Amino acid sequence: MDGEYTVSVIMPALNEEDSLVGAVEDVIGSFSRLNVQGEVIIVNDGSTDDTPRIARGLADRYPFISVIDHRTPMGIGASFWDGVRKAQGEIVVMLPGDGENDAYEILRYLPLMNDVDIVVPFVYNQTVRSWSRRLISRTYRTIINVSFGMLLNYMNGTVMYRRCVLQDVELRARGFFYQTELLVKCIRRGYLYAEVPYGLKRRDRGTSKAMTLKALSEVIKGYLSTVAEVYFNGGTDGGIAEGSVTASRKKRLSAFERKDAKGMELVR
């Protein structure tokens, strides 16, 4: 890496006292390994354990780490969006504070941002998760792809976005469905994206907060809301951001088309 892009890692953390330090150190190590200039924004989402103190300690130790505190849990979607508002990097990516994700696995694809505005990872070592979790993920993926006319392999990973494409997107989901909602809205607007394989770490402790009944209920509500918004309320209306790769490539293609049309007129 040549350090071309500045990166904002947004790290939601709800009761992650055992994992937060390791997750942050993993990002720092990946920054160093890839020569990335970046920041880490820890979003303490109303934790009741020692997470707030640990987060503040990390911010005191590292000048590129900052902390946002929620007095009560607001959800991973709300945490991500609060992080986006504070972010200074050209590229933003969510890496949760549970330490399940290896930052290097997604940040190594930063060079792809020269050609696309979104990099969407999919898990290639799926056996680190239980068969029931894999079955639920496969069913979820099928429903989303059929509902919104997409062909994604995975929707709930550590997606990298060019920050400018998020500026006029209205995000309604506050929980785990925010990741799918954001991808649906951005891809249906026409932003260029690439899918890439990435590996997950095996969870050493704790259980995923994405598999609770509360999270499932929020996903269903988010899905129904997004269907209504996309198909009936113009939820994917809006132009392509000027600072995006998509806008640049559209302008270049338009110029080629005008040049070709002019050439054809001269031949005639």
C-alpha positions in Angstrom: 0.0 0.0 0.0 1.1 3.5 -0.7 -1.0 5.2 2.0 -3.2 6.8 -0.7 -6.4 6.6 1.2 -7.2 7.8 4.7 -9.5 5.3 6.5 -12.0 5.7 9.3 -12.6 2.5 11.2 -15.9 2.7 13.1 -16.0 0.3 16.0 -19.3 -0.2 17.8 -18.8 -1.8 21.2 -21.6 -3.1 23.5 -20.2 -4.8 26.6 -16.9 -5.8 24.9 -14.5 -5.4 27.9 -12.8 -8.7 27.1 -12.4 -8.1 23.3 -12.1 -4.3 22.7 -8.3 -4.0 23.3 -7.6 -6.9 21.0 -9.9 -5.6 18.3 -8.3 -2.1 18.4 -4.7 -3.5 18.4 -5.7 -5.7 15.4 -6.7 -2.5 13.5 -3.5 -0.7 14.5 -1.4 -3.6 13.4 -3.2 -3.8 10.1 -2.7 0.0 9.6 1.0 -0.5 10.1 1.3 -3.6 8.0 -0.4 -1.9 5.0 1.0 1.6 5.5 -2.5 3.0 6.0 -3.2 6.4 7.5 -6.3 6.2 9.5 -8.4 6.7 12.7 -10.4 4.5 14.9 -13.8 5.8 16.2 -15.0 3.6 19.1 -18.7 3.9 19.7 -19.6 2.7 23.2 -23.2 1.8 22.7 -24.5 2.1 26.3 -22.2 -0.6 27.8 -22.8 -1.6 31.4 -19.4 -3.3 31.9 -15.9 -1.9 31.8 -16.0 -1.0 28.0 -16.3 2.8 28.5 -13.2 3.0 30.7 -11.2 0.8 28.4 -12.3 2.9 25.4 -11.2 6.1 27.1 -7.9 4.5 28.0 -7.2 3.6 24.4 -8.1 7.1 23.3 -5.7 8.6 25.9 -3.0 6.3 24.6 -3.4 6.8 20.9 -4.1 10.3 19.3 -5.9 8.8 16.3 -8.5 7.1 18.5 -11.7 8.9 19.6 -14.7 7.7 21.5 -18.5 8.4 21.1 -20.6 7.4 24.1 -24.3 6.4 24.0 -25.9 6.6 27.4 -28.2 3.7 26.5 -27.9 1.0 23.7 -29.0 2.5 20.4 -28.1 -0.3 18.1 -25.2 -1.1 15.7 -26.8 0.9 12.9 -27.1 4.0 15.0 -23.6 3.5 16.2 -22.2 3.2 12.7 -24.1 6.3 11.5 -22.8 8.4 14.5 -19.3 7.2 13.6 -19.8 8.3 9.9 -20.8 11.8 11.1 -17.6 12.1 13.0 -15.3 10.4 10.4 -12.6 12.3 8.6 -11.3 9.5 6.3 -12.1 9.2 2.7 -13.0 5.5 3.3 -15.1 4.3 6.1 -15.5 0.7 7.3 -17.3 -0.8 10.3 -15.2 -3.3 12.4 -17.1 -4.5 15.5 -15.4 -4.4 18.9 -16.0 -8.2 19.5 -12.8 -9.0 17.7 -14.4 -11.6 15.3 -13.2 -9.7 12.2 -9.5 -9.4 11.1 -9.0 -5.9 10.0 -6.3 -6.9 7.5 -8.8 -9.2 5.7 -10.7 -6.1 4.5 -8.1 -3.3 4.5 -5.9 -5.3 2.1 -8.4 -4.6 -0.6 -8.0 -0.8 -0.3 -6.4 -0.6 -3.8 -9.7 -1.7 -5.3 -11.1 1.7 -4.2 -9.3 3.2 -7.2 -12.0 1.6 -9.3 -15.1 1.2 -7.2 -16.9 3.1 -4.4 -17.9 0.0 -2.3 -16.0 -3.2 -1.5 -18.3 -5.9 -0.2 -16.7 -8.9 1.5 -18.0 -12.4 1.8 -16.9 -15.1 4.2 -14.9 -17.9 2.5 -14.1 -19.9 5.7 -17.8 -20.4 6.6 -17.1 -23.5 8.8 -16.0 -21.2 11.7 -19.7 -20.6 12.2 -22.3 -23.3 13.2 -24.4 -25.0 10.5 -27.5 -23.3 11.9 -25.9 -19.9 11.5 -24.8 -20.8 7.9 -28.3 -21.9 7.1 -29.8 -18.7 8.4 -27.3 -16.7 6.4 -28.1 -18.6 3.2 -31.8 -18.1 3.6 -31.4 -14.4 4.4 -29.2 -13.9 1.4 -31.7 -15.5 -0.9 -34.6 -13.4 0.4 -32.6 -10.2 0.1 -31.3 -10.9 -3.4 -34.7 -11.9 -4.7 -36.5 -9.0 -3.1 -34.1 -6.3 -4.4 -32.8 -7.8 -7.6 -29.2 -8.3 -6.5 -26.7 -11.1 -6.6 -24.6 -10.5 -3.5 -22.9 -13.4 -1.7 -23.0 -11.7 1.7 -24.6 -8.5 3.1 -23.5 -8.3 6.7 -19.7 -8.0 6.5 -17.2 -5.3 7.0 -18.1 -3.3 3.9 -15.8 -0.4 2.8 -17.5 2.7 1.5 -16.2 5.9 0.0 -17.6 8.3 2.6 -19.0 10.7 0.0 -21.5 8.1 -1.2 -23.2 8.1 2.2 -23.7 11.8 2.5 -27.3 11.9 1.2 -28.4 8.4 2.0 -31.2 8.2 4.6 -30.6 5.2 6.9 -33.6 4.1 8.9 -32.5 0.8 10.5 -30.8 1.2 13.9 -29.9 -2.5 14.3 -28.2 -5.1 12.3 -30.3 -4.6 9.2 -28.6 -1.3 8.6 -25.8 -3.1 6.6 -28.3 -4.6 4.2 -30.3 -1.4 3.9 -27.2 0.6 3.1 -26.0 -1.8 0.4 -29.5 -2.0 -1.2 -29.8 1.7 -1.4 -26.3 2.4 -2.7 -26.2 -0.4 -5.3 -29.6 0.4 -6.6 -28.5 4.0 -7.1 -25.8 2.6 -9.4 -22.6 2.9 -7.4 -19.9 0.6 -8.6 -18.9 -2.1 -6.2 -16.7 -5.2 -6.0 -17.1 -8.4 -4.0 -14.1 -9.9 -2.3 -13.4 -13.0 -0.1 -12.4 -12.5 3.5 -11.8 -14.8 6.4 -13.4 -14.6 9.9 -11.7 -15.5 13.1 -13.2 -18.2 15.3 -15.1 -16.6 18.2 -13.2 -17.5 21.4 -15.8 -16.1 23.9 -19.3 -14.8 24.0 -22.1 -15.2 21.5 -23.2 -13.1 18.5 -25.6 -10.3 19.4 -26.9 -10.7 15.8 -28.7 -14.0 16.6 -31.0 -12.8 19.4 -34.8 -12.7 19.1 -34.6 -8.9 19.5 -32.1 -8.6 16.6 -34.3 -10.9 14.5 -37.4 -8.8 15.1 -35.4 -5.6 14.2 -34.2 -7.3 11.0 -37.8 -8.2 9.9 -39.0 -4.7 10.6 -36.0 -3.2 8.7 -36.6 -5.5 5.8 -40.3 -4.6 5.5 -39.5 -0.9 5.9 -36.9 -1.1 3.1 -39.2 -2.9 0.7 -41.8 -0.2 1.2 -39.3 2.6 0.8 -37.5 1.2 -2.3 -40.6 0.2 -4.2 -43.2 2.8 -3.1 -41.5 5.8 -1.5 -38.5 6.5 -3.8 -36.0 5.2 -1.3 -33.2 4.8 -3.9 -33.8 8.2 -5.6 -30.9 10.5 -5.6 -27.9 11.3 -7.8 -24.4 9.9 -7.8 -22.0 11.8 -5.5 -19.6 14.1 -7.4 -16.5 12.8 -5.6 -17.2 9.2 -6.3 -15.4 6.9 -8.7 -18.8 6.1 -10.2 -19.4 9.7 -11.2 -15.9 10.0 -12.6 -16.3 6.9 -14.8 -19.7 8.0 -16.0 -18.3 11.3 -17.1 -15.4 9.5 -18.9 -17.8 7.1 -20.6 -20.0 10.0 -21.7 -17.0 11.8 -23.2 -16.1 8.7 -25.1 -19.6 8.3 -26.4 -19.7 12.0 -27.6 -16.3 11.5 -29.3 -17.5 8.4 -31.0 -20.7 10.1 -32.2 -18.7 13.0 -33.5 -16.3 10.6 -35.4 -19.2 8.8 -37.0 -20.7 12.1 -38.2 -17.3 13.0 -39.8 -17.2 9.7 -41.6 -20.6 10.2 -43.0 
